[in-house]
């Protein structure tokens, strides 16, 4: 009787599958076997691309006459320290009693690549292969994944994209690292006082280094410029409010060269003269606007957003956050971490009560239970279909990171930091079921001799979802002055004459851009080099970013490891090293487009198009080789 062979990416994942398939007790060396199933695992990558010297020993030496290196047939080899497990997997794949192979490596491009490398290295043929694609490691999801497994061939385009990504990184890294090291290495070694320097270039890595260095230089070259604002105080001595002057077309200084911007003067003397000219002029309420606004809970977490949140809240690096969420995933507590989506699928939204009920019954946390209790008492709707939190068109491989409502038997043994990260994910999830926060806002325009002053007051009248994601006490304390201002503005009427108490000059100054921290850098990478603070706008413009959710943290880790950047462990602020800045200068003066996030993002978009069958792999490869040849020829001639 033939058996099914199932291959996972890690031994811990294999154990979860074995539990579901009732064969966890029959553990052997490197695999688990029962009457119907054999379950084995990779340990991450088992096979890798060979270095140039495996093609020809002479390529071990970095020489100009051996470049560019672009093999017609690529060579691969077994990674030495995992050779034992590779041989176990190989022997199982080739066993005559294995009828069907279930590929259950991580459900993404890299997981696909890990298995396909093994299969191609072995030269496996003529066996049925199916792909298990799951969003969590809960029992029901594993069962569904096995039951609904599709033929592996349906993922061939994803496989093609994975192979091309590896070839692209390999060719750009080897060719340009060697070329720039040959041309500039000695000079740079002298400049930084090292015996020798090899210049490490990467498709994504070099672009990220460029972002860090450019930001650092913007800050260092920034010159603060003071300017002077006019603030008016109006009302009565015990019931006054302040309003800020802004220039309008009717203003006496409209388009005046004395202005620094629409709200300030270049010189303090001109600001004083402006105030003097308003002396004894009457003030009238020109306009009053009263508005009520609602603010819904933010979208759910994808990997980039939770990495940014964890960087701010816990001061940890993105790779640490990924490691934590990967562990929560393997402990069945959350769904698949390496996702770019921040929404749910319609199918999941229809059964989301399972997740909520699981948290209500299993998560013994007083604060969380309080939020769920309120949901029940207030009868908040759990129907998400038709809301912004459900959008099938914005999901590629996986939906957003949410709690499964399961795995609580593993929760107590988690380190404290992992518990805290899990709780952040739970709170973001629960917040989408809460009503929006509601605000009252009043805006007043005061006219003094055709000059306009603007004041506004805003207060949160109903916390709604803010009750979960922000501290209620902090929110109320922060808005108390706004409340006072709002009460005064409420009493004003259009056309009313109002007393001028005082005018004052407020000195302001321009501020430099802020340095990236490890979280904001992840967001900037996701949005092709743009650091967008406004969350809704970030979601609207999101396209192909720099790197992927699975690789961004590792890229930053590598830049730090090779000494090009430093990430402050307390603040997570990123700064370039002297060496990193020198590398940047070399790239900027030789091949500056490697520093352009748009170019790097366009390569990632190309890989995505291959995965979606919008272009053929050959077209991508032709463009890649053409780009390398073109750059190489220009650099050699320039030299």
N, C-alpha and C positions, 0 to 999 in steps of 0.2 A: 504493500500500500504506500502511495506517495505521500510525502509530508510537505507542509508549507514552511518556508524559511522567511523569517521576518528580521530585518536589519535596522537597528536604530543608530543614532549618532553617539550616544553615551551609554555606559553600562547602567547608570541609574534609571534612564528612560526604559531600557530593556526590562528592568525589574518591574516597572509599572505595567508594561504590556504583558509580562509573564503572569502577573497577578490576575489581570483581566481574562487571560486565556487559560487560567488554572494550571500552570505548569512551573510555578516559581520554585517548587521543591526539588526539581531535578537539575540542579546546577552542576555544570561541568567546567572544564578549563576553557574559558573564553566564550562559552555559550550555555544556553539552557534548553533542555530537550524533553518533550513529552511524546505521547503516542502520535499526536497529529501535528505538533508544532516544533520547530527549532527556532530559537531566538538568539541572535548574536548582535554584536555592536562594533562600531568603529570607536575610536577614541579621538574624536575630532578627525583631522586629516590623516589618512594612512599613506596616501600617494601625493607626490608633489612634482612640479616641473623641474627638470634637470638644469643645472648651471651650464654655461657655454662650454666649459672644459670637458664635459661628458660627450660633446659632439666632436671636439678636437682638443687634444692636450695643449696645443699652442694658444688656445683661446683663454687659458688660465691667466695669461699675461695681458695687461691692459695696454694695447697698442692701437694707434690710429688706423693702421692698415688692415685691422681685423673688423673694423666697424663700417657701416652699421651691421649688426648681427640680426638677421631675420631668417630663421630656418624654414625650409619648405615643409618638413615634417617635424613635429615637436616631440621631444623625448620626455618621458616621465619615469620616476623611480620611487621605490618604496622608502619611506622615511625610516632610517635605521632604528631608532628607539621604540618603534611600534611594529617592527617586522614580525614579531611573534603573533600579534593579533591579526595582522594582515594575512598571514599564512593560515590561521584558523578560519577567518572569513572566506578565504579562497577555497579551502578544502570543503567547506560547507556549501558554497555556491556550486561547486562541481560534483557534489554527491549525487549519485544516480537516483536515490530515492527522493530527492527534492524536486517536486513537480512545479510549484509556483513560488515566486519570490515576492515578498511584500517589502517595498522600500519605505521605511518609516523614519528616515533621517529628518532633521528639522525642516519644517514646511516653508522653504524659501529658496532663493537662488543658491546660497552657499551650501545648504543642506543637500540640494540636488547635485551640486558639483562634487561633494564629498563621496557620495555613492557612485556616481558615474565614473569618476577616476578609478575607483576600485574595479568596477565591472570592465572598463576598457583595458586596464592593466592585465587583468586575467584573460581577456579575450573571450568572455562569456557569450555563448550563442545558443539559440534555439531553446530557451526556457521562457515560460510565461512570467512576466514581471508586472506587478501592480504597484501603484503609488498610494500610500496612506497619507492623507492631508488633513491634519487636525488643528484646532484652535486652542485646545487645552488638553491636559492630561487626566481629565476626569474619566471615570469608568465608562460613562455613557458616550463621551466623545471618542474615546479609543474604539469602542464597539462600532460606533457609527463610521469612523474612519476606515476600519477594516471592511465593514459591510459594503461601503460605498466606494471602495478603492477603484480607481480608474486604471486603464492600461498605462504603463509607464511612458509609452510613445506619445501620449497626449501632453507630456511635459518636455518633449524634445526641444521646443523653442526656448523654454526656460534653461534647459541644459546648454543650448547653443550660446545663450547670453552669458551663462556662467563661464564657459570656456573662453569666450571672447574677452570678458572682463579680466580673467587671469592672464591671457596673452597680452592684452593692452598694458596692464601694469608691469608685466615682465619685460616687454620690449622697450617701453619708455624708461623704466627704471634702469635696465642694464645699459642701453645705448647712451642715454644722456648722462647718467652717473659717470660712466667711463669717459665719455667725450669731454665733459666739463672738468673732470678731475685731471685728465691729460693736459688740457689747455691751461687751466687756472690753478691746479692743485698746489704747485710749488710756490707760486706767488702768495697764495692765501696762507700757506703754512708759515711763510716768513712774517706776514702781517699779524698773525695771531700767536706767533712764537711757539709753534709746534713743529715736530720733526717732519711729519708729512700729514697731508689732509686728503681724504677722499670725499668727494662732494656727492651726497646722497640726494637723488632726484626721484620724485614720485608724482604720478598723475594728479592725485588729490593732495598728497602731503605738501608738495611745493606750493600749491595754491593756498593752502591753509597758512603756511608759514608767511606767505606774502600778505595775507590779511592781517596777521599779528604785527608784522614789521611796519606795514603802512600805517596802521592805527597808532603804533608807538611813535612814529615820526610825526604824525599829525599832532600828537599831544606835545612832543618836545619842541616842535616849531611853532606852537600856538602862542600868540601874543594876546593877553587879555586887553580888552578895550572897554573902558568905562563909558557909561552913558547915563542920562539923568531923566528920571520919570517924574511926572507931576501927579500927586495924590491929593484929592480934595476930600475934606471931611464936612459932611452935611447933616442937618437935623437940629436936635437940641443937645445941650451939654450932657444930659444923662441918657440920651437916646439918639445917639448919632451913628452914622455908618460912613465907611470910606469908599470912594469911587476913583477909578483910574482914568486919566485923560488919554484919549487917542485922537489922532488927527483925522479930520474929515475934509471933504471938498470945500465945505464952507468955512474952514478954519483960517485964521489970519496967517498961519504958517504952512498952509498946504503947499507941498512940493518945495519947501524952503531948504536950502543947503545947510541950514543950521540943525536939521533933524538927523539923528542917527538912524532911527527907524520910526514906524508909525506911532510909537508910544514913548519916544525919548529924544532928548537933545544931546548933541555932541559935547557941548560945553555947559558947565554949571551956570556960568554968567547968563547965558541965553535963556536957561530955564528960569532963573530968578527974574529976568526981565519979563518973561511971559507971565509969571505969577503977578508981578507988579501991575501989569496991564489989566488984570482981572479984578483988581482991588475995588471993592465997593460995588461990583456989578451983581445984579440979582440972579438967583438960580431958580430954574423952573423944571419941573418934572416933564420931560419931553415925551416919554413913553414908558409904559409898564407892561411887561409880558409875564403871564403866569402859565407855567407848563407842568404837566405831570409826566414822568417818564418811567418806563419799566426796563429792567436789565435782567436778561435770562442768565442762568448758570453757563459757564464756559463749556466748550466741547470737551469730550473725554480725552484721556491721555493717549498719545502715541508715544513711541520711545523717546523721541527728541524732547517732547514737552515734559515728560516725567524726569528726564535727565536734567533739564533746566530747573525744574522745581526742586529736585533733590540737591542740586548745586547751591541754590539759594537758601534752602531750609536747613540742610544738614552739612553743607560745605564739603561735599564729596565729589570726586571726579566722575565723569560720564561712564568710564569703564567699570567703576565700582557699582554705579547704579544698575548698569546692565547685568552685572554679575548677580546683584541682589534680586533683580526681577526674574532673571533666568532661574534662580533657585526657588523663588516663589512659584514660578511656573511648574518646575519639576516637583514641587510639593503640592501641586494641584490647586493652589490658592488663587492664582490669576491666569488669565489667558495668555496666548503667545506674545512674547515681548517685542520681537523685531518687526514691528508694524509701523507703517507711515500713516495709517488711517486714524481719524479721531471720531469716527462715527460707528454705528452698528448697522448690521445688515437687517433687512426687513424680517428675515427668517428668525434671527436671534431676538429681535425686538418683540416678536409675538410670544416668545417663551421666557421673557426676561424675569417674570415673577419667580421662576425657579431660583435664579441667582439671589433675588431679594429674600425669598423665604429661607434659603440656605444661610444667609448672613443673619437673619432674625433668629434662627434656631441655634446656629452653631458658634457665632462670634461673641464670646463673653466679654464684651467691652461696654462699660456703663455709658460712655458718651455716645457710641454708635447706637446702642439699644434705645437711648433717649430720642435720637433722630428718627429711628424706625417707628417707635411708639407714636410720635407726633404724626408721621405719615399716615398711620392707621386711624388715629383719632380724628384727624382733619380730613380723612378720606381723599388724600392726594391721588391723582390718576397715575396709573402705571402704564398707560397706553402711550407708547412713544412713537408709534407709526404716524407719519405726517409731521413730526417735529424735525427741527434741525439736527437732532441727534441720530437720525436714521437716514442713510443715503447710500443706496447700493452702488451708485455711480462713482462714489469716492473711495471704494474699497477695491484693492487689487488682490493681494494674497490673503490678508487677514483684517479683521475689524479691530476696533480700539482695544486698549488694555483695560479689562474690567475684572472685578473679583468673580470667581466661579460660584461662590457660595458653598464651596466644598474644601476639603483638605485641612479642616481645623484640628484634626488629630496630630498634625505636624506643627501647628502654630506655636504651642508653648515651648518647643525646643529651639525656636528661632532666636538668633541674637537680637538684642534690643533694637538695633538700627533697622534690621529687616522688618521687625514688627512695626516700626514707625513708618517706613516706606509703604508697607502694606496698608496701613491705616489711611495714609494720604490718598491712595488709590481708591479705597472704599469710600472716603468722604467725597471725592470728586464724582464717583459713581452715584451716590445717594443724592447729591445736589441737583442732578438733572431731573429728579422727580419733584423737587420742591418748586413752589411758585416763584416768579421773578421778584427781585428787589424793586421796591417802588420809591420814587423820589419826587419831591415837590421842589420846584425851582421858580424863583422870581428874578427877573432881570429888569433893572431900571436904567434909563438914560436921562441924565441931568444936563441941561443946557445952560451955559453961562456965556453970554455975549457971543453966540454962535460956536462956542467951544463945547465939545461933548465929553462928559465923564460917564463911565459905565460901572455899575455895581450889580452884583448878583449874590443870591443866597440859595443854597441847596441843602436839603436835609433828607435823610432816608427815613421814610415813614413806615415802611414795612420791610423787614430784613429779608424775608423770603429765603432764597438759597444761601444768602450771606451768613445765615445762622450756622451753617455747616462749615463753609470754607474759610471764614474769617472769624476772628474773636469778636463777639458781640460787644464786650466791654470796651475794647480798643476802638471799635467802629463808633460807638456812641460818644466816647471821649473825644475822638477826633472831630466829630461833627457838631459838638456843642457850640463853638463860636459861630458856625454856619446857622444853627438854630436861632441864635440871638439876632443875627443879621437878617434872617428871613422874617422874623416877627416884626422888625422895624420896617422892612420893605413892604410888608403886607398892608401897612396903614397908608402908604403913599397913593396918591391919585394923579392921573394924567392932568397936566395943566396947573397943578398945585405949585405955588411959590414956596421955596424952602430956604431956610437960613444956611449961609456959608459960615462954618465955624473956623476953618483954617485951610490953607494950602501948604503942602510940604514937598520938598524935593527928596526923592529916593534914589540913591546911587545904586545902579546895577552894573554888571559887567558880563561880557560874553564868557562862555565857559567852553573849555576844550571837550572833544569827544571823550567818552569813557573807554577804558580798556575793556577788552573782552574778558569775561570769566569763562570757566569751562562749560557752564550751562548756556550762556548767551552765544558762545562760539558754535555749539551744536545747532542752535536755532538758525544762526547765520548760514551754516553749512546746508541746512535743510532748505533754506530759501535762496540758494545760489549767491551767497555773499552778502545778502541784505539782512541787517539786524533790525527786525521790525518789532517794536515793542507792543503795538496794538494787536491783540490776539485775533480779532475777527478779520482784520486786514491781512494778517499773516496767513490765515487759512484761505483767503480769497486768491492770493497771488501764488500760492504754493504750486510749484511744478517740479521738474527734475532738479534736484539739488546737487550738492557736491558730496560724492560718496553716497552711501546708503545707511539706513538705520542700523544695519548690522555692522558697518565698518567704521563709522565716524569716531566712535570712542577710541578704537584701536589706533587710528591715524594720529590722534592727539597724543596718545600714550607713546607711540613711536617717536614723534617729534621731541617729546621730553626725554625719552631714553637715549636718543643719539645727540642730545645736548644742543638742540636748535632753539628750544623754548624752555621756560621755567613756569610751572604752575604752583602758585603759593598754596600750601596745604591748608592754611587757615582761612584765606579769603577766596581761593580758587581763581584769583586774578592771573591772567597770562601775560608774560613779557618775553620778548626775544632775548637770546644770549648774544654776545658779541659775535660768536661763530655763526649764529642764525642770521644776523644782519649781514655778515659778509657773504653768506650763501645767497641771500636775497639779492645783494648787489650784483653778484655774478650772473644770476638768472635774469635780472632786470636788464643787464647790459648785453646779454647774449640771446635769450629767447623769452622776452617779456610776456608773450601770450600764455606761457605756462603759469603765470601769476593771475590770469584773468578768470574769475569764478564762472563767467558766462561760457567760456570755452570748455572748462572742466565739466560744467553742468551739461553742455551739449553732448559730450562723449557719453555721459550717464544716460541722457535721453536716447541716444543711439542704441545703447544696450537694452533699454526698455522697449524700444521699437522692435528689436530682434525678438525679445521675449513675447511680444504681442503679434508677431508674424507680419509686421508692417514693412519690414525690409529683410532681405536675405543676409545671412551671416557673411557671405562672400563680399557683399557690398560694403559692409562695415569694415572687414579686414582690408579691403583694397584702399579705403580711405585712410585707415590707420597707417598702413605701410607707406602710402604716398606722403602723409604728414611727416613721418619720421625721416624719409629720404630727403624731403624738401628742407626740413630744419637742419639736418645733418650737413647737406651741401652748403647751405648759407653759412653755417658756423665754421666749417673748414675753410671756405673762401675768406671769410672775415678774419680768420686767424692769420 
